[in-house]
Amino acid sequence: MNRIATAFIRRVFPFAGLSAILLVVSLSGCEKKAGPVAGPQTPAAPVMPIAPAAPEPREDQVVITVNDAQIRESQVQQRLDVRYKPTLAKLAEQSPQLAAQQESILRRNIANDLITETLLEEQARQAGIQVTEEDLKNEMTKQLAAQNPPMTIEQYQAIVEAQGGDFVAMKSFILQNMRYHKLLETKFAGQLAVTEEEAKKYYDENGNEFLLPERVRASHILIPTAAAEPDADPSQVKAQARAKAQKLLEEIKGGGDFAALAKQHSTCPSSANGGDLGLFSRGQMVKPFEDAAFSLQAGEVGELVETQFGYHIVKVTEHADATPIPFEEAKATILEEVAQQKRADAIRKYIESLRQGARIVYVSESFAPVPPPSRPAPVGPAPAPSPPAPAAPADANGTGQ
């Protein structure tokens, strides 16, 4: 399903959006070490399971100065522990060398995050931006209440702490990002409005994003093939299930009431609704069932379908081809999408300007940006091109999540 169509169906867990203020800005300001900063800067979710004991603590020295502010080793280590400690510990069990390499990359990325945060913090302080504990509580309450199922802050805290997460540190991180969000809202107030004309232009130029996929509405009767008794003969149970399903199929094709027979014989929870599964698109059902359902027209009953769950009798009650989402229905989503793009561009440029105007000194060489690899000038015949250097992973398992 495409990105815009998906937006009509689900909401993403919102706390990660607060940390998206710290954009992927791999830029250098007035540093004493030139070159781009490796790796993306978007923070990962700060909730994770318990990890083994940490290695010996590093000396808490100043590693970077940003204007008149200092970034210390302990700040980098605390952020590393909150986000990546369990992942790195698990990786170290498999390959200590790889874990050490990944930790070095992550520490540099975190340091770059902290530079951006320090600059934003300076601006927020100068602008008098305040976010109270009450503001934080209200925001968390609102967002957690919108989850499915809804949660209270106390329930969420219990989950975080049960997984070994630091709830106090997580709250501090969210509060900090709320301040930055408020700063940027103030900074760009009135500058990022999106007109209906801009939304229509986006809609016209990106028509493939505004398609609801082909969907069917189907009902089914499930006769399971799993043995109810542990000593039962599996082949005999399967044969009996097939015979029963075939008999029901013949009864339906002879005019039997599908919904009534589903309520009486199907073991799927959908039996309470006469077997109705509602509308679904491709990729939502197991493949044999999906293939059967999408091959039928509305009103048709197919032949028996076997899946790992048993034998299915499938009846399609509605078949809808892929259809464009009308502009009026998509407009609100487009306005939000385009506004997000504008915000991202404006914030990126703003942070770039802060970094370019800042005095950033890398006291510790280990946090200095890594310059891109240089290639020697060819002598004689041109050599075969070298493979590109691998991109730094976003986190220790390389998933970027």
N, C-alpha and C positions, 0 to 999 in steps of 0.2 A: 504494500500500500504506500502511496507517495506521501511525502512529508506534510503537505497541506491537508490532504484528506485525513491523515492520521490525527491532525490537530482538532478535527471535529469529533473525535472519538475518545481521546484520552488526554489527561494532563500529566505533565512530568512532575515528580516530587520536587518541590520548589526550593528547598534550602540550598541546593547546589547553585541555583540562579543567583543567590546573594553573593557567592564567591566569584561569580563570573565577571564582577566589576574588575577583578585583577586580570586584565585581558592578556592575550598572547602578544606581548610586546617585547620582541627580542632586539632591543635597541641599546646603543651605548650613548651616554651623555658625555660630560667632560671628564671621562675616566682617564687614569694614567695608563691603563691597558686597553688597547683598541681591539675591536673585533666583535662579532655578534655573540650573544649569549646563547648557549646550546639549549635546545629543548623548549617545550611549551611551558607556559607559566600558570595555567589555570589550576587552582588548588584542587586536590581530590577531597572526597567526602571524609570527614575526620572521625569516622566510627569504625572500629576494627576489633578483632578478637585479641585475646591475651597472648603476649609473646614471651619467649624465654628471656632470661636475665640479659640486660644490656651489657655491652663491653665496657671496659674501663672508661670513665668519663674523660673527655678531652679538656685541656686547659681552657678556662673561660676567658679567652682573649678577645680583643676587638679585631674583627676580621675585615670589616668594611666601614668607611665613614661616608655619610651622605650629608653634604653641607655641614651642619654643626651636630648632626646626630650620629650615633654609633650603632652598628649591628655587631652583636657579640656571638661567639661560638655557641653559647647556651641557647640563644634564640633559634639558631639553625637546628641544633640537636633536638630541641623540644618539638619543633614543627616536624622534623623527620620522624621522631618517635610517634607523634600523634597520628600521622598519616600512613607511614610506611613500615613501622617496626615489625609487625607480624609478617608482612610480605617478604621483607629482607631476611628475617630469621628463617623462614621456610626455604628461601632461595639458598641461603648459606648452608643448609643441610645437604643440598644437592651439589652446590659448587661454591665454595668460599671465595674463589677468585672472581667469579661472575658477580657474586653478591657485593664484593668490594668495588668492582667497576660500576655497578648500578648505583651503589650508595654515593660514589663520587659524583656521578651525573645528577642524582637527585639533590645532593647538597648544593651543587652549583645552581640548580633550578630554584631551590628554596631561597637561596641567597638573593637571586634575582627578584623573586616575589617580594622579599623583605625590602629591597630597594624601592620597588614600586609602592609598597605599603607605606614606607617611611615618607616618601614624597607626598602621597595622598594625605597622610596623617598631618604633615606640616601644613598643607593647604586647608584641611578641615579645621585645624586649630586656629589658623589665621582668620578663617571665615566664621568662627564661633559655632561650628556645627556640633550639636549635642544630640545624643540618643540615650534615653534613660532605660533603666531596667524594666520599667513599666512598658515602654515602647517595645522592648524585646519580648516581653511576656505576651503582649497583645499580638505581635506578629507571629510568634510561634504558635499561639493558641489558634489564630485564624488559619494558618497553614496546616496544622495538624488536624484541625476539625474538618478540613476539606479532603483528608485522605480516606481511603476505603479499605478497611473500616476506619472511622474517625478515632483519633487518639488524643489523650490529654498529655500535657507536658510531663506529668508524673509517670505516665505509662511509657512515654518515649524515653525518659531518663532511665527507667528500669531496663529498657531494651539496650540502650547504649552501654550502661554500666555492666549488664550481663555479658556483653560482648568484649568487655575489657576496655571500653572507650572512656575517655576523660570528658565527662559531661560539662564540667566547669570550663575546660579549655575550649570545648566546642561552642558553648554559649558566648564566650569571649570573642571567638572568631566570628560568629554571626553578628554580634553587636558591633564589632569593628567594621565589618562589611556593610552593615546598615548605615553607619556613619559615612562611609565612602559613597554609598548609593545616594544618600541625602545630599552630600556635597555635589555630586555630579548632576543631580536633579536641579539643584540651585544654579549650578554653573551653566547648564544648557536650557534653562526654563524658557519656553516659548520659541526655541530655535529648531526643534526637532519635530514640529507638527507635520503630519502627512495629509495631503489633500485627497479628495475623492478622485481627482484626475490622475494623480500619481498611482493610486491604487488600481484604477482601471487600466492604466498603461502596463503596470506589472502583471495584471490578470491577462491582458492580451498577449504579452510577450512570453508568458510562462504557462500556456494553456495545459501542458501535460501535467502540471502540478495540481490541477483542479479537476481531477477525474475521480469519481467514486468507482471502485472496481466492480467487475461483474460479480453479482451475488445471487445466491439462491436461498429460498426458504424451504426447508425440508422437514418431514417427520420420519421417524423410523421406529421399528420394533427390533429390539435386541434380544437374541436368544444366546446366552453365554455358552462357551465351550469349556470353561474351566470346571473341573470336577468338584462337586460339593463334598464328596467323601474322599479322604486321603487314600483309601485303598481301591478306589474305583479305577476301571480300565480307561485311560484317556481316549483311546481310539473309539471305544464303545460310546463314551459320553459325547464325543464329537459327532459320531454318526447319529445318535439320538437327537442331538441339537439340530443337526441339518434336516433330519426328517420332520421334526416339529416345525422348523422355520418354513420348509417347503410346503407343508400342509397349510400353514397360515397364509402363505403367499397365494396359494391356489384359492383359498377361501376369499381373500381380498379381491383377486382378479375375477372371482365369480360374483362380486357385488357386496362382499362383507364390509362392515363399517370399520375403517382403518383405525380411527381414534378409539373406538370401543375395544378393539382387539389389542391395541397398544396398552391401554389401561389394564387389561386383563393379563397379558402375557409378557410384556417387555420388562426387562430388569433395569433399564436405564431410568434415572430420576425423571427424565422427560416424559415418562409414561403418565405422570399425573396430569400432563397437558395434552394427552392424546398422542404423545411422541413428538410434539412440535419442538424443533430446535431453534426456531427463529431464523433470521437472515444471517448468512455468513459468507465470507469471501474465500478465495483460494488461500491455502496455507493455514487455515484454522482447524481443519479436520485431518484425521489420518488419511494417507494418500488413497487407498482403495475406496474409502467412503467418499472422499472428495471427487475422485474421478467419476464414480457412479452418479453422484448428485448433479454434477455439472454437465453430464451427458443427457440428462432428462429434461423434458419440457414440463411446464406447469401442468399438473394434473396426472402426470405419468407415474407409474409404479415400476421400478426396475426389477431385475432378477436378483437373486440372493447375492449379498456381498459379504465376503469373509475378511475379518480383520483380527488383530490379536485379542479383541474383546469378545469375538463370537461371530454369529451370523446376523446380518442386518437385512431387514426389508425396508427399502427406502422409497418414500413418496415425496416428490417435489410439488410444493403448492404455489411457488412463485419463482420466476427466473427473470432477473433484471440484468440487462447488458450494462457494460461500463457506460456511465453517463457523465457529462460535464456538470460540475457544481455551478449553478447560476451565480453570476457576479454578486447579486444582492445577498445571497447566502454566504458567499465567501468574503464579502467586503470587510467584515469586522476582523477576520483572521488576517487578511492582507494588510490592513492598516496597521495591525500589531506587528506583522512580519517586517514590513518596510520601516516602521518606527524603530524596531530592534536593530535593523541594519544601519540606520542613521545613527542610533546611539552608539553602536559598536565602532563605527568609523570616527565619530566625534571623540569618543573616549580614547581611542587608540592615538589619535592626533594630539589630544590633550596630554596624555601620559608621555608621548614622544617629546613634546615640548618641555615638559617638566624635567625629563631626563637630560635633554640637550642643555638645559640651563642650570643643571645641578653640578656640584663638585663631588664626584664619586671617586673615591680612592680605595683600591683593593689592598688592604694592609697585608692580607694573607694571599700568597700566590695561588693557593689551591682553589680560591673562589673567583679568580680572574677569568673573564670571558675567554673562550677558546677560539683562536683565529682559525679561519678556514684553511684546509690543507693547500699548500702551494704546489704548483707543478713546474718542474724545471723546463727551460726552453729546449725544444727538440734539437738534436744534433744529428745530421744525416737524415736517413729515411725516417718518416714519422712513425713512432711506435704505435702498437695497438692501443686503443683507448682503455684507460684503467676503469674498473667498475666504480660507481659512486660510493662515497663513504656512507655507511648506514646511518640513518637518522637516530638521534638520541631518543630512546623510548620515553613515553610520558610518565610511566611509573615502572616499578621493578619487574612487573610481569609483562610489560610491553603492550598492555592493552589500551592504555590511555584513559582508563576509567578510574 
